[in-house]
């Protein structure tokens, strides 16, 4: 037994010696977990998140890292195995089979231009006379930061231009008119929200949409951008205050509201639909919210060519007002088991319909909601609820829709297509598969049962209905939803 133990210890000693023998063989090299470290948009005057790179010695013998240097060292900052002073990073012995932690972060000074600027640098490792490089890249972006020590910033009126993005840290309240130019991007910090009490005009275009999103531009996981995580900011609230505006108008066109807690919440105390605020929402996307997507209470609305998708509670909640929804895609596939990675910050989705129409409250204006040529579907069997005291008296139209829902027993529901239990081919992709970089894609699949089922008379009744959300002209037999099918 002692002899066996002696042999084992001898072998371990030999291996250990080999690991600590420093080789000067110029063919031996280090290996890095990443040869390129890429930071997405980094706001000027603000530090980035820290990224980690593993430095491996895959060889049997030890190597001496004679020097670690950087080409510039102005914007990027490194820490190798606890040391961040480049002058001290010399003659580092890395045993065979061992590794070191390298941490990298970036802080960029304000730039002379407002468009994103590529910043690059290299980390060079000198081993046995050979130089091995890790390339560092970041896009620096000037931003207009809006914040307050009190947590509240109040404007009488506010106009947001597209000169450079905005970064909202706190609650922004606009007592008067809010105007947003096409191509404007608004980054929202955790907990930030917007309250608009007057008229709102946000006119984007197909090529230059207006974007609301969280301010995290780094990665949640190696292959998952943080922008895919919901609940990153609070939401946009349109509040009717008659002292400020008797009957406000909200005009939003080509506006993308992404990954907050609530997308768009419009509320009024007015119970007479003749005096309720008017929302026009077109060609927009409200996606990936940890509570609601679109909430309208005592608000009249026309919603056309919009995608409202993936909310943990209702994608659309309507209570009070006249609402016309035409050619919209409302899809509720939020979270597990429809993704193989939790990108929703442990939020459990409610078992609720994608669309809920509340015509029961006596304290609200009468609810009259119509859905024509829309897709309303999702993970649960019934994705449309019309809560009304007497179905036979409900006056809303439901025509030419594709519905994963119970058959509507309403007087003005006709020519709708209902999903079968096995129908999973409506869209290109209803899962998030991070290994294949597949994100949710609610454009129509080639086998989609929503193709050609829309009511053509409704489509041609108004010019804005004849073009889909991404600029495609609708066919003679149009598809339901906001996307007309196009082949890949």
C-alpha positions, 0 to 999 in steps of 0.5 A: 500500500505504501509503495502504491502511495509513493508512486502516486505522489511521485507522479503527481510531483512530476506533473506539478513540476511540468506545470511550473517549468517555464517554457521558452518555446515560441510555438506555444501560445495562450488561448482566450475565451474571446478574441474580440470584446464588443460593447454595444452602445456606450453612452458618453460620460458613463461607464459600461458594464464589465466584461470577462475574458478567460486567459488560458494556458492550454500547454503542459508547461508554464508560460511567462507573459512578459508584458501586457500592453494596450495600443491606446488605453484611453477609453478601455480599462482592464484588470488582469488577475486583480491588477489594473496597473499596466506597468505592473503586468510584467513577467507573469507566470501562468502554469500549464493548464491554468487560467487568469481572469481578465476584466474589461470596461469602457468609459468614453468622453463626450464626442464631437458628433451625435451619431454613434462612433466606433472606438477600438483598442487592443490588449497585447500579450507578449509570450516568448517573443510573440504578440497575441491580441484581444481586440476591443470595440465599443460604439460611443454615443452622445446622449441628452440626459434628463434627470433630477435630484428629486426624481421628478422633472416637470415640463410645461411643453416638451419637444424631443428632436432626433439630433441625439438620443435621450436618456430619461432617469426619472419620472418625466411629467409634461403638463402641456404638449409632448412632440417627438420627431421621427427617428428619436430614440428615448432610453429609459432607466430602471423605474423611469416613466412618462406622464403626458397630460396634454396632446401627444404627437409622435410621428415616426416613419417607416425608415425612422421610427420613434423608439422607447426602450430600456437603457441597458445596452449590454448582454444579459447572457453571452448570446442574449442582449439585455433589450430582450428582458422585460420590465426594464422601465415603468411605462408611458401614461397618457392622463386626461386632465380637463384643466390642461386639455379639454379633449386631448389628442394622442397621435402615434405613428411608427412608434416602438415601445419595448420591454417595459412594465407597461407599454402605453396606458391611457386613462380618463375620468370622462364617462361621455364618449363624445368628450373622451380623449382620442388616440390614433395608434398606427404602424407601431409595436408594443412588445415584451412588457412585464404587465400590460401592453395597451390599456385604454380607459375612457379613451376613444381609439383607432388602432391600425397596423400595430403589433401588440405582443408578449405581455405578462398580463393583458396585451390589450385591455379596454374599458370605456370608449369607442375603439376600432382595431383594424389589421393588428397582430395581438400575440400573447406568447410571453415566457415559459414554456415558450422559450428555453431561457428565462429572459423575463426576470422571473415574472410569472405570466398571468393566465389571462386573455390577450384581449379583454374588453370590459363593458361591465363597469357602471362607472365607465363610459360605454365600451364599444370595441370593434376588431376587424382583420386582426389576429388575436392569439396566444398560448392559452385556449381563449385569447379574447374575452368580451365581458358584457351583460347581454351579448345580444346587445353588444354593438361592436364588429368582429369581422375577418379576424383570425382568433384563438378564442371561443366562438363569439356569440355576438350579433356583429361577429361574422366571417372569423376564422378560429384556430384549431387545437393543433394550430401552431404555424400562424407565425414564423416563430413563437419561441425564444431559442438562444442557441440558434439566436431565434427571437419571436417573429410575428410575421406570418408563416408560409402555412399560416391559417391567417393568410387570405382570411381578412375581409377585403371590403374593410381593407380597401375602405381606407387607404391606410388599411391597404399597406401593412406595417412594414410597407407591403401592399396588401393583396386582393385577398388580404391576410389578417394581422399587421403583416402581409405574408412575404416569402423568405 
